[in-house]
Amino acid sequence: MSRIWFAFGLTLLSLSCLPTPAKSDSVLPAEKADEQEQIRQQISELISKLDSNQRVIRQQAELQLVALGKPVLSLLPPPELVSSNSVREALQRVKLQIEKQVAKDSIKASHVNLKGQFPLNRILNTIADQTGNQLETTDLSESLLKTTVDVSFIDRPFWQTIDDLTRKLPLNYQINGSSGDLQFRHDTEKQHSKKATLPVCYAGPFRIEAVEIQRRPLVGSINRELLRITFRIQVEPRLRPLFLSYAAADLKASGDSKLNLPPFNPYAKYELPLGEGGKDLKFTMQWILNSKQRPETIQIQGHLNMELAAETLPITFDDLFQSHGAIRRRGNVSVELIEAEKTNQDTTQDLNIRIALSYDYGGPAFESHRTWIYHNRAYLQDAQGRKYWLNGSSQTTLEAAGKISVLYRFTDLPRQEGNFQFTYLAPTLITSAPIELRFEKLEIPAKTTVTE
């Protein structure tokens, strides 16, 4: 018992000392820090009860840990520091149950509640606080951020909330490929009117719009054409999408009179990676149009699937050149700093960092053709809090079951006296999210697009 308690105490101490990425509001209010300490103590007491001689106490402690939910994940002791087999097995059950619930909750849309007249910057800050989605406003003017807007968001889903704002104000947005934040920009009148006409479908944390609809000649056929539709899917910034998969047979197109359009390639199946830092993706589908039965509008419905990391934990190393071999843990993942190498240029410097990842029970599977998904989220931070996201290349090596090596190459960094802080965002929970796609009355172009 004493060994379990001592080991867990060391784990809590090490976790409490781990640095986290600095933000402008990184200092927690005293009451929030007190609340976190209370949760920490409650979790440690419940874990000690898992070793009780009374079965009822053990069962109640396990149920209470599960009920505490997500905060428990980052505070569980490493399996190798738990000497009791029964406690180790109980902690594994707790972890797996919480992970399933976290994954289930993460694929739901986040919601906003705000009613009244407020400046735009306050509205955006409230949206970020309530949803956990980071919003970037550095490109917006001070006058626009101070513009008062009358809003009535009552349990409004995130993407509908954002689109409501862009209809009220000259705003557009895109996912920042480096940081993953939703980046706002001032919209011209022409861009604003064009964007408002694009058909949109909302499905949980996903936003899908029909970007382009084309009619194209079908080579080798006189009375048939191709209907090609390009969609763009966007994901709430708090999530980390990995792959979009769908089958042509699962996306149906029907005309005005319930005329079903056959897919151009009915047996095709697609798996599209979103790439490094990607949170939006374009994908296309093609159906066959009969020129004698050409409808004016069509309806699209079907389902897709998105594989995503439902939980991502930051792991930070402070002194890169004095920490070779240092290991940091968060939840069920350990990251070891293998080496850091600096190369000075005339006015800048390059920095290569190699780390090794290993997971305890229940970690994500490492498939050789998908190892790249574990290397795409990392950044450096200087003493002033400025972040430098990966701008060079990265390379992964599958070393053994449950372990992978990642090499990062940061380039064109400013030369400075002090060391950079390195943070890796470790994917832990991998889950699959179904997406229901539905568009009503998409207008088919009157003219065929001829490609040369």
SULJO-V531700 format. One record per residue. N is the residue number from 1. RES is the residue in one small letter. PHI is phi as a letter, one per 20 degrees, with the letter a starting at -180 (999 if undefined). PSI is psi in degrees with one decimal (999 if undefined). Layout:
# SULJO-V531700
<<N	RES	PHI	PSI> <N	RES	PHI	PSI>>
This chain:
# SULJO-V531700
<<1	m	999	-48.0> <2	s	f	-33.6> <3	r	f	-39.7> <4	i	f	-47.4> <5	w	f	-42.9> <6	f	f	-43.9> <7	a	f	-41.8> <8	f	f	-36.2> <9	g	f	-39.8> <10	l	f	-38.8> <11	t	f	-46.0> <12	l	f	-40.2> <13	l	f	-45.2> <14	s	f	-37.4> <15	l	f	-38.7> <16	s	f	-22.0> <17	c	e	-7.3> <18	l	f	129.2> <19	p	f	150.8> <20	t	d	156.7> <21	p	g	131.8> <22	a	f	141.1> <23	k	c	173.3> <24	s	f	-27.3> <25	d	d	42.2> <26	s	f	-20.1> <27	v	f	117.9> <28	l	f	144.7> <29	p	f	152.7> <30	a	g	-39.5> <31	e	f	-34.1> <32	k	f	-37.4> <33	a	f	-39.7> <34	d	f	-40.2> <35	e	f	-41.8> <36	q	f	-37.4> <37	e	f	-36.6> <38	q	f	-41.6> <39	i	f	-41.4> <40	r	g	-44.5> <41	q	f	-39.7> <42	q	f	-42.2> <43	i	f	-42.5> <44	s	f	-37.4> <45	e	f	-40.7> <46	l	f	-38.0> <47	i	f	-37.7> <48	s	f	-31.1> <49	k	f	-17.3> <50	l	f	-15.2> <51	d	d	14.8> <52	s	f	153.8> <53	n	f	-13.3> <54	q	e	125.9> <55	r	f	-40.6> <56	v	f	-42.1> <57	i	f	-42.0> <58	r	f	-44.3> <59	q	f	-42.8> <60	q	f	-40.0> <61	a	f	-41.4> <62	e	f	-43.0> <63	l	f	-39.3> <64	q	f	-36.4> <65	l	f	-43.0> <66	v	f	-40.2> <67	a	f	-28.9> <68	l	f	-25.2> <69	g	m	-144.9> <70	k	g	-40.1> <71	p	g	-24.1> <72	v	f	-33.6> <73	l	g	-42.8> <74	s	e	-4.6> <75	l	d	1.9> <76	l	f	140.0> <77	p	f	151.2> <78	p	g	143.5> <79	p	g	-36.2> <80	e	f	-13.8> <81	l	e	2.9> <82	v	d	112.7> <83	s	f	-27.0> <84	s	e	125.9> <85	n	f	-40.3> <86	s	f	-39.7> <87	v	f	-41.1> <88	r	f	-42.0> <89	e	f	-38.0> <90	a	f	-42.3> <91	l	f	-34.5> <92	q	f	-41.1> <93	r	f	-42.4> <94	v	g	-47.8> <95	k	g	-47.3> <96	l	f	-38.2> <97	q	f	-42.1> <98	i	f	-42.1> <99	e	g	-41.3> <100	k	f	-41.6> <101	q	f	-40.5> <102	v	f	-44.7> <103	a	f	-40.7> <104	k	f	-42.9> <105	d	f	-33.3> <106	s	f	-27.3> <107	i	e	7.4> <108	k	e	154.2> <109	a	f	140.3> <110	s	f	156.6> <111	h	c	157.4> <112	v	c	136.8> <113	n	c	111.2> <114	l	a	128.1> <115	k	c	131.8> <116	g	p	-167.8> <117	q	d	122.1> <118	f	b	154.8> <119	p	f	151.9> <120	l	g	-41.5> <121	n	f	-34.9> <122	r	f	-38.7> <123	i	f	-46.6> <124	l	f	-38.5> <125	n	f	-39.2> <126	t	f	-42.0> <127	i	f	-44.4> <128	a	f	-42.9> <129	d	f	-41.7> <130	q	f	-28.2> <131	t	d	-19.5> <132	g	m	7.9> <133	n	e	123.9> <134	q	f	129.8> <135	l	d	133.0> <136	e	d	124.0> <137	t	c	15.8> <138	t	f	-22.9> <139	d	e	-2.2> <140	l	e	143.2> <141	s	f	158.2> <142	e	f	-38.2> <143	s	f	-38.8> <144	l	f	-39.7> <145	l	f	-26.3> <146	k	e	-2.8> <147	t	f	129.0> <148	t	e	132.8> <149	v	c	135.9> <150	d	e	115.8> <151	v	c	154.6> <152	s	b	78.8> <153	f	d	109.0> <154	i	d	104.3> <155	d	l	43.7> <156	r	e	129.3> <157	p	g	152.4> <158	f	g	-54.6> <159	w	f	-37.7> <160	q	f	-36.5> <161	t	f	-46.3> <162	i	f	-43.5> <163	d	f	-33.6> <164	d	g	-42.2> <165	l	f	-40.0> <166	t	f	-20.9> <167	r	e	-25.2> <168	k	e	-30.0> <169	l	c	157.2> <170	p	f	75.1> <171	l	c	146.4> <172	n	c	173.0> <173	y	b	160.5> <174	q	b	159.8> <175	i	f	127.4> <176	n	f	116.6> <177	g	f	-23.5> <178	s	e	-53.2> <179	s	e	-23.4> <180	g	n	2.1> <181	d	f	161.7> <182	l	e	115.7> <183	q	d	123.8> <184	f	e	145.3> <185	r	c	156.2> <186	h	f	136.1> <187	d	d	137.2> <188	t	f	161.6> <189	e	f	-38.8> <190	k	f	-45.2> <191	q	f	-38.0> <192	h	f	-43.9> <193	s	f	-35.2> <194	k	f	-41.5> <195	k	f	-34.9> <196	a	f	-18.6> <197	t	e	-9.6> <198	l	f	130.1> <199	p	f	138.8> <200	v	c	142.6> <201	c	c	133.0> <202	y	d	134.9> <203	a	b	97.0> <204	g	l	-127.7> <205	p	e	9.9> <206	f	d	146.1> <207	r	c	123.7> <208	i	c	130.6> <209	e	c	146.9> <210	a	e	102.7> <211	v	f	-40.0> <212	e	b	137.0> <213	i	c	124.5> <214	q	c	146.6> <215	r	d	130.2> <216	r	c	150.4> <217	p	f	144.0> <218	l	e	113.0> <219	v	g	128.7> <220	g	n	3.4> <221	s	c	139.5> <222	i	e	-39.9> <223	n	d	16.6> <224	r	c	150.8> <225	e	c	167.2> <226	l	e	134.0> <227	l	d	114.0> <228	r	d	123.6> <229	i	c	128.5> <230	t	d	125.6> <231	f	d	153.0> <232	r	c	127.2> <233	i	d	131.7> <234	q	d	146.9> <235	v	d	143.2> <236	e	g	135.8> <237	p	g	-24.9> <238	r	f	-18.9> <239	l	e	160.1> <240	r	c	94.0> <241	p	f	147.2> <242	l	d	-55.9> <243	f	c	142.2> <244	l	d	128.9> <245	s	c	144.1> <246	y	a	159.4> <247	a	d	141.3> <248	a	g	-35.2> <249	a	f	-17.3> <250	d	e	-4.6> <251	l	d	112.2> <252	k	d	140.7> <253	a	c	130.0> <254	s	c	148.8> <255	g	e	-169.5> <256	d	g	-41.7> <257	s	d	36.8> <258	k	m	24.9> <259	l	f	119.3> <260	n	e	131.0> <261	l	e	126.8> <262	p	f	139.9> <263	p	f	147.1> <264	f	f	-38.2> <265	n	c	84.8> <266	p	f	-19.9> <267	y	d	5.2> <268	a	f	140.9> <269	k	c	138.4> <270	y	c	143.5> <271	e	c	110.6> <272	l	d	116.7> <273	p	f	145.8> <274	l	e	-4.7> <275	g	m	-175.0> <276	e	f	115.7> <277	g	m	2.6> <278	g	f	134.1> <279	k	c	9.8> <280	d	b	155.0> <281	l	b	139.1> <282	k	e	138.9> <283	f	b	157.1> <284	t	c	155.1> <285	m	c	148.2> <286	q	c	134.5> <287	w	c	164.9> <288	i	d	128.5> <289	l	d	133.5> <290	n	e	122.7> <291	s	f	-22.3> <292	k	e	-16.7> <293	q	c	43.1> <294	r	f	115.9> <295	p	f	159.7> <296	e	e	-33.1> <297	t	c	159.0> <298	i	c	160.3> <299	q	d	133.9> <300	i	d	130.7> <301	q	b	152.7> <302	g	r	-166.3> <303	h	c	148.2> <304	l	c	179.3> <305	n	b	133.3> <306	m	d	123.8> <307	e	e	128.6> <308	l	b	160.8> <309	a	e	110.6> <310	a	f	-17.7> <311	e	b	126.4> <312	t	c	127.0> <313	l	d	133.4> <314	p	e	134.2> <315	i	c	124.5> <316	t	c	141.1> <317	f	c	129.5> <318	d	e	-68.4> <319	d	e	93.5> <320	l	f	-39.3> <321	f	e	-4.7> <322	q	d	8.7> <323	s	d	20.8> <324	h	g	128.9> <325	g	n	-6.4> <326	a	f	143.6> <327	i	c	132.5> <328	r	d	141.7> <329	r	d	142.3> <330	r	b	122.8> <331	g	l	-124.1> <332	n	d	17.2> <333	v	c	139.4> <334	s	d	138.2> <335	v	c	126.6> <336	e	d	132.5> <337	l	e	108.2> <338	i	f	-51.6> <339	e	a	158.0> <340	a	c	128.4> <341	e	c	127.7> <342	k	d	137.8> <343	t	c	118.1> <344	n	e	132.6> <345	q	d	-170.3> <346	d	g	-51.5> <347	t	c	-4.3> <348	t	c	-175.6> <349	q	b	153.2> <350	d	d	149.7> <351	l	c	122.1> <352	n	d	130.8> <353	i	c	128.2> <354	r	d	131.5> <355	i	c	163.9> <356	a	c	133.1> <357	l	d	141.0> <358	s	b	146.1> <359	y	d	148.0> <360	d	e	-161.0> <361	y	g	145.6> <362	g	m	9.7> <363	g	f	165.1> <364	p	f	149.2> <365	a	f	140.2> <366	f	d	101.7> <367	e	e	135.7> <368	s	g	-34.9> <369	h	e	0.9> <370	r	c	11.5> <371	t	f	-21.7> <372	w	f	-22.3> <373	i	f	-12.8> <374	y	e	2.8> <375	h	d	9.0> <376	n	d	10.5> <377	r	c	100.5> <378	a	b	152.0> <379	y	b	161.3> <380	l	d	155.9> <381	q	b	133.2> <382	d	e	-178.7> <383	a	f	-22.9> <384	q	e	0.0> <385	g	n	4.8> <386	r	f	132.6> <387	k	e	143.0> <388	y	c	101.6> <389	w	f	157.2> <390	l	g	120.6> <391	n	d	-3.2> <392	g	d	-145.0> <393	s	d	171.2> <394	s	b	152.8> <395	q	b	135.9> <396	t	d	150.2> <397	t	c	122.4> <398	l	e	110.0> <399	e	e	-42.9> <400	a	a	173.0> <401	a	g	123.7> <402	g	m	8.9> <403	k	c	141.3> <404	i	b	144.2> <405	s	d	137.8> <406	v	c	130.5> <407	l	d	125.2> <408	y	d	140.3> <409	r	c	104.9> <410	f	e	132.0> <411	t	c	160.6> <412	d	l	41.7> <413	l	e	148.4> <414	p	f	140.6> <415	r	f	133.0> <416	q	b	164.3> <417	e	f	-48.1> <418	g	e	168.8> <419	n	e	155.2> <420	f	e	153.0> <421	q	e	135.5> <422	f	d	129.9> <423	t	c	128.6> <424	y	d	133.2> <425	l	e	104.9> <426	a	e	121.9> <427	p	f	133.6> <428	t	d	-70.8> <429	l	e	118.3> <430	i	d	124.1> <431	t	c	167.0> <432	s	d	128.4> <433	a	d	120.5> <434	p	f	144.7> <435	i	c	120.5> <436	e	e	120.4> <437	l	d	130.8> <438	r	b	123.7> <439	f	c	133.7> <440	e	d	134.0> <441	k	l	58.4> <442	l	f	128.0> <443	e	f	131.0> <444	i	e	131.9> <445	p	g	146.4> <446	a	f	-25.5> <447	k	d	151.6> <448	t	e	136.9> <449	t	e	119.7> <450	v	e	122.0> <451	t	e	139.9> <452	e	e	999>>
